[in-house]
Amino acid sequence: MKLTFEVPNDVAADVEAQAAARGQSVDAYLASVVQERVAAEKSAQPEKPWMRFAGMFKDYPEDTRRINEAIEEEFERIHPEDWR
């Protein structure tokens, strides 16, 4: 697949220098960098899909407290149909 994108001039110069230092073309170097990044992000994803939501409410402590209280309150209730 062929992709076209723009990078800032200073980054482009670094890319060219890194590729030359490794004896690679810029295309080959960028392909390897992208492959490494994609592989790293894939391996960093949690096994359980719902885990990606862990910590989402850390910036909302009041909402988190209310949600936790509602959960606790519900678990404290005994529903008559549960005893049948």
Protein Blocks (a to p, Z undefined) as FASTA:
>chain_A
ZZdddddfklmmmmmmmmmmnopafklmmmmmmmmmmmmmmmmpcfblklmmgoklmmmm
mlmmmmmmmmmmmmmpccfklmZZ
